[in-house]
Amino acid sequence: MKLLSLNLGRPEPAEYTDQPEGVTGIDKRPVTGPVRVSAPGTKGTGASGLAGDAVCDLRHHGGDHQAVYAYAREDLDAWSKELGRSLPSGTFGENLTTEGVDVSGARIGERWRVGPEVLLEVTSGRIPCRTFQGHLGERGWVKRFTQEGTPGAYLRVIEPGEIRAGDPIEIVHRPDHEVTVALQFRAVTTERTLLPRLLAAGDALHPEARRSAREYVEKYGS
């Protein structure tokens, strides 16, 4: 398992984003590194966890619980075949393009050692948005991506440090619950009856997903 590509974006104007200033950092491009990784701070003020990476719409992206976004090269390759086009690493706006890691099958709270220094913890899946659809230029992309159910994973930074393309990825902790990124994604998008199951992930779960799960339980029971 390894970090196949490390990808950063810079602010670029785009007609398809509703970010107030009309810019987005979704177009990530591979860099050789090394890149410093650290906790960016509270959502709304904190942006990306990677130095030099742009997160422009702080209403929906960035912050400690969405500090790093990872997507599997294997899943990109599957999409490439389905869409009939090349999808270079970084195309989905991911910071980390992995090889040999079941990213969407990772459990919430799972911890990854990336290189010798950085420790990351899985928090949630990525929810597709209008900007993602505009960037890909695929009609009905949000629906297609949601139905496929391989959202990739957001991670928080537990131990900061530097990483670079080619670094090994080691799963150093895997929780004993069954709440995967894919399950969490389905629960908050298409199968809300699954929301109570998310609470088994405890405090490792993204706070927004945890709040949705608790509200569901309060209203409908478990």
C-alpha positions in Angstrom: 0.0 0.0 0.0 1.4 3.4 -0.9 0.7 7.0 -1.7 0.8 6.9 -5.5 0.3 10.6 -6.1 0.2 13.7 -3.8 -2.0 16.4 -5.3 -2.4 20.1 -4.6 -4.7 22.7 -6.1 -4.6 26.5 -6.4 -7.5 28.9 -6.6 -9.0 29.1 -10.1 -12.0 31.0 -11.4 -14.9 28.7 -12.5 -18.4 29.4 -13.7 -19.7 26.2 -12.1 -19.0 27.0 -8.5 -21.3 28.9 -6.1 -18.3 29.9 -3.9 -18.9 33.7 -3.2 -15.8 34.8 -5.1 -16.3 32.3 -7.9 -13.1 30.4 -7.4 -12.3 26.7 -6.6 -9.3 24.6 -5.7 -10.8 21.3 -6.9 -8.4 20.9 -9.8 -5.6 19.2 -8.0 -2.3 18.4 -9.7 0.5 15.9 -8.7 3.5 17.4 -7.0 6.8 15.7 -6.1 6.9 17.0 -2.5 7.6 16.9 0.3 4.5 18.6 1.6 3.8 19.5 5.2 0.6 18.1 6.6 -1.1 19.5 9.7 -4.5 20.1 11.3 -5.9 23.3 9.6 -8.3 24.3 12.3 -12.1 24.7 12.7 -14.3 24.3 9.6 -15.3 27.7 8.3 -11.9 29.2 9.0 -9.5 26.3 8.6 -8.8 25.1 5.0 -6.7 22.3 3.7 -4.4 20.2 5.9 -1.7 20.3 3.2 0.6 23.3 2.9 0.1 25.0 -0.5 -3.3 23.4 -1.2 -6.3 25.6 -1.8 -9.7 25.0 -0.3 -11.8 27.9 -1.4 -15.4 27.2 -0.2 -14.9 27.0 3.5 -18.7 26.7 4.1 -18.6 23.1 2.9 -15.0 22.0 2.7 -11.8 22.0 4.8 -11.3 22.1 8.5 -9.9 19.6 10.9 -12.4 16.8 10.1 -11.9 17.2 6.3 -8.2 18.1 6.4 -7.2 15.5 3.7 -9.2 13.8 1.0 -8.0 10.4 -0.3 -9.3 8.4 -3.3 -8.1 5.0 -4.6 -6.4 4.8 -7.9 -8.3 1.5 -8.5 -11.6 3.4 -8.2 -10.4 6.1 -10.5 -9.5 3.4 -13.0 -13.0 1.9 -12.8 -14.5 5.3 -13.4 -12.1 5.9 -16.3 -13.4 2.7 -18.0 -17.0 3.6 -17.4 -16.7 7.2 -18.6 -14.4 6.3 -21.5 -11.8 8.9 -20.7 -8.5 9.3 -18.9 -8.7 10.4 -15.2 -5.3 11.5 -14.0 -4.5 11.3 -10.3 -6.1 14.4 -8.7 -9.0 14.6 -11.1 -11.5 14.0 -8.3 -10.0 16.7 -6.2 -8.2 14.2 -4.0 -5.1 15.1 -2.1 -3.9 11.5 -1.8 -4.3 9.1 -4.7 -3.6 5.7 -3.1 -2.6 2.3 -4.4 -3.6 -0.9 -2.7 -5.9 0.7 -0.1 -9.6 0.0 0.1 -10.4 3.7 0.8 -14.2 3.5 0.7 -14.1 0.3 2.6 -12.0 1.9 5.4 -13.7 2.0 8.8 -14.5 5.3 10.5 -11.7 5.9 13.0 -9.2 3.8 11.0 -5.7 5.2 11.3 -3.1 5.4 8.5 0.6 6.0 8.9 1.7 7.8 5.7 5.5 7.9 5.4 7.5 8.0 8.7 5.8 11.0 10.3 2.2 11.6 9.4 -0.8 9.8 11.1 -4.2 10.3 9.7 -7.7 9.1 10.9 -10.7 8.4 8.7 -13.7 10.5 9.4 -16.3 10.3 6.6 -17.0 10.0 2.9 -17.0 12.8 0.4 -20.4 14.2 -0.5 -20.5 15.2 -4.2 -21.5 18.8 -5.1 -22.2 21.1 -8.0 -18.6 22.1 -8.2 -17.5 18.5 -8.5 -20.0 17.9 -11.4 -18.9 21.1 -13.2 -15.2 20.1 -12.9 -15.9 16.7 -14.3 -18.2 18.0 -17.0 -20.4 14.9 -16.8 -24.2 15.2 -17.0 -25.9 13.9 -13.9 -22.5 13.3 -12.2 -23.7 13.9 -8.6 -26.4 11.2 -9.0 -24.0 8.8 -10.7 -21.3 9.2 -8.1 -23.8 8.8 -5.3 -25.3 5.7 -6.7 -21.8 4.1 -7.2 -21.1 4.4 -3.5 -17.3 4.8 -3.6 -16.9 8.3 -2.2 -13.3 8.2 -1.0 -12.4 9.3 2.5 -11.9 12.5 4.4 -9.2 12.2 7.1 -8.2 14.3 10.1 -4.5 14.8 11.1 -3.5 13.1 14.3 0.3 13.5 14.0 1.6 16.2 11.6 4.7 15.9 9.4 5.8 15.7 5.8 4.7 13.3 3.1 5.6 12.8 -0.5 4.5 10.6 -3.5 5.8 7.1 -3.1 5.5 7.0 0.7 4.2 3.7 2.2 0.7 3.7 3.8 0.2 1.4 6.7 -3.1 0.8 8.5 -2.0 1.0 12.2 -5.4 0.9 13.8 -8.7 -0.6 12.6 -11.7 -0.2 14.9 -13.8 -3.3 15.8 -17.1 -1.7 14.6 -18.4 -2.2 11.1 -19.0 1.4 10.1 -17.2 1.9 6.9 -16.8 5.0 4.8 -19.2 3.5 2.2 -21.8 2.7 4.9 -21.6 6.3 6.3 -21.9 7.7 2.8 -25.1 5.7 2.1 -26.5 6.6 5.5 -26.2 10.4 4.9 -27.3 10.2 1.2 -29.6 7.5 0.0 -30.4 5.2 2.9 -31.1 7.3 6.0 -32.5 4.4 7.9 -28.8 3.4 8.3 -28.0 6.5 10.3 -28.4 4.9 13.8 -25.7 2.4 12.9 -23.2 5.3 12.5 -23.1 6.0 16.2 -21.1 2.8 16.8 -18.1 4.8 15.3 -18.2 7.2 18.3 -16.2 10.4 18.3 -14.2 9.4 15.3 -17.2 10.0 13.1 -17.4 13.4 11.4 -19.4 15.7 13.8 -21.9 16.6 11.1 -22.7 12.9 10.4 -22.8 12.2 14.2 -25.3 15.0 14.6 -27.5 13.7 11.8 -27.5 10.2 13.3 -28.4 11.5 16.8 -31.2 13.6 15.4 -32.6 10.6 13.4 -32.5 8.5 16.6 -34.3 11.2 18.6 -37.0 11.4 16.0 -37.5 7.9 14.8 -35.6 5.7 17.4 -32.9 3.2 16.7 
